[in-house]
Amino acid sequence: MASILVLSSVPSGEVLPALELLAHQVRRIPAEPAQLVDAPDSDVVVVDARTDLAGAKSLCRLLRATGQDAPLLLVVTEGGMTALSDDWGIDDVLLFDAGPAETDARIRLAIAKAQSTAAPTRVQASGVTIDEQSYSAKLRGRPLDLTFKEFQLLHFLATHPSRVFTREQLLSEVWGYDYFGGTRTVDVHVRRLRAKLGDQEQIIGTVRNVGYRFNVHDDEAVSASAS
């Protein structure tokens, strides 16, 4: 069950009738900027744009400007669809007469997408700490002087602990499909990365005749936290 906040001057059942048929917690406040100060936290914000497109656009942009990070779903009439553009700052659109199944699916997908894009900024495993924001890495507190590709390789392996990747898979994931170099590039970068890990080089393990993996110590697990 999701917590849904409806911004509208009319009851939520009039804005999106399908909401009344779903088991979500729905609350409504007037679609006025002054009301947003004390707006309750919610998993999804639904903005009523059926009758006032200009006002709804201003409200959506205000929500984003003030740090609202919950998914924004806009409810419109079919005629209102032509006024929409990417500068609204919304995550999805629902026609006011959308059925319960479509409404529920869009709510669930919006929440799942928000959760997946809110990626952690720090990864920790086997004594390695990777900060995604600063593109830096440390080994037991000691900074690692990595090139960008070395950082990307270490980050990719650390975020998939114990999983074995072939050289071809690593080449595709880290260097991209448009890279024309051979798989030897992967071996070279692994060797350089291990050299910088020093006596902890076994963190990057080799699986004979298969590829490489990030070895996680038995008493440790990958953890992530926002800085």
N, C-alpha and C positions, 0 to 999 in steps of 0.2 A: 504494500500500500504506500503510495506516494503522498507527500504533502504538497498541495497545489494552491497557489495564491492567484486569484482572479482579480484583475484591475478593471473595474467597470462601474458605471453608475446604476446598473440594473442587476437583479439577482443572477447568480451564476447559471441557473437553470435556463435563463433566457439567452445568455451569451452562447453557451454550448450545451444544449440539452443532453447530449450523450454523457456529460459528466455526472448527471444525476443517476445514471444507471451503473456507474462504476464504483468500486469499493475504495476510492481514494478519499483522503481528507481534504475537503475543499473549503477554503475561506475566501471572502471577498472584501475588498476595500475600494472606495471610490478612486477612479483613475485621475487623481490630482497629485501634483508634485508634493504638496504639503503633507499628504497622507503617507508618503513613502518613508518619512523619518522614523515612524514607529511601526513600519511594516514587519510582520512576523517572518521568521526564516522559513524557507520553503524549498522543496526539491525542484519545482518548476513554477515559473511565472507565466500566466496566461493574460495577454493584453487584448482587450476588446477593441477592434478596429472596424467594426461593422458600419458605424455611422459617422465616425470622425477620423478619417485617415490621417489628416495633418496632425491632429492632437495625439493620435496613437504613435505616429512616427517620432514626434518630439519626446513623448514619454519613454519610448524604447531607447532613444539616444541618451536621454537623461539617466536612465537606469544603468546603462553601460558606463557612462561618464562618472557615475558615483560609485562604481566598483561592484555592481550587481553581477555575480558570477553564476547564478542559477540559469538554466536554459530558459530562453524567452520564446514562447509560442504565441503566434499572432492569429487571432480569429477574424476572418474577413468574409465578406460576401464574394461571390464569383466575380462580380464587376470590380471589386477592390483589388483583385490580384494584379491588375495591370499597373497599379501605382507602386508596387513593391520593387525595391532595389537593394543592393548589398550594403548600402549605407544606413539601413534601418538598424542593423546590429542584432537581428533576430536569428534564432536557430532553426525554426521551422514554421510552417503555416498550416492552419486548419480552416477548412470551410465550416461555417457555423452549423451546417446540417450534416457534418460528418457523423458516421455511426459509431457506436461504442467500441467495436473492434478496431477501427482505424484510429480513433482517439486514444485508446489505451496503448496501441502499438507505438504511436508517435511519442507519447509521454515516456514510455519505457526506453525507446531508442534515444531520445534526447538526454535522458538521465545517464544511460550507459555511455553515450558519447562524451558527455561532460566529465564523467569519472575517468574515462580512458585518456582524455586529453590533459587532465590535471596530473601530468606525469610527475613523479618525484624528482627532486633536484639533486639527490645524493644517493649513491648506491654503496653499500659496504658489504664486503665478503672477504674471508681469508686474509684479513689484515689490510686489504686494499680499500681505499675510500675514493670514490669518483664523484666529483662535483660537476653536474651537467651544465650548470649556469656559467661557471668560469672555465670550463673545459680543462680542468686540472685533476690530477690524481696524486694520491699519496700512498706509500707503503709503510704501515705502522708509524705514521706520522711524518715520514720522510718524503718530501716532494719528489715526484718523478718527472724528469725532464723529457717529455714525450713530444714527438711530432704530432701533427693533427691526425694522420692516419693511424699512428700507433695508439693514440688516445681512442679513436673510433673503434679500433680492433679490440682493445682491452675492454672498452665499454660494452661492446656487443657481446663478447664472450661472458663478461661478468653478469650481464642482465639475463643470460640464459645458462645459469650454473649447471655444471655436470652434463650438459647436452653436447653431444659430439657433432661437429660440423665438418663437412668435407672442404677441401680447398676451394672447390668450385662454388660451394654455398657461401663461404666467407668472401670470396671475390665478388659475388653478386650482391651480398648484403652490405659490405663495407665499401667496396670500390664502385659498385653500381653496374647495371647491365651494359652501359655504354663504354665500359673500360675495356681496352683492347689488349692489355698486358696478359701474360700467362699466369698460371697458378704459382709459379716460382716466386712471384711477388709476395704471396702470402707467407711462404717459408722465410723469405728475407725479413719481413716485418716481425714475424714470430721470433726469429733469432735475435733481432735487435731489441725487441720487447723483453725477452728473457734476460738479455744482458743487463738491461736497466733494472730488472727485478732482483738481480744479484743472487744471493743465496736462497731467495724465494722463487727462483725461476720455475720450480715444479708446479707453481700455481697454473701455468699454462701447460696442460698435459698433452701428450701425443698418444693417439690411439693408432697403433701400427696398421698401415694399409687403409686407414679411413681418413683421419684428419686430426683436429685439435678440439680441446675442451677446456673450460675453466674449472679447476679442481676446488671444491669447497671443503674446508676442514670439517671433520665429523662433528665437532662441537660448535660449528658456526653455521649460520644461514644468511642468505642475502637479506638485507634489510634496507628500507628506503624511508627517508624522511625529508620533509621540506625544510629548507634552511630558513 
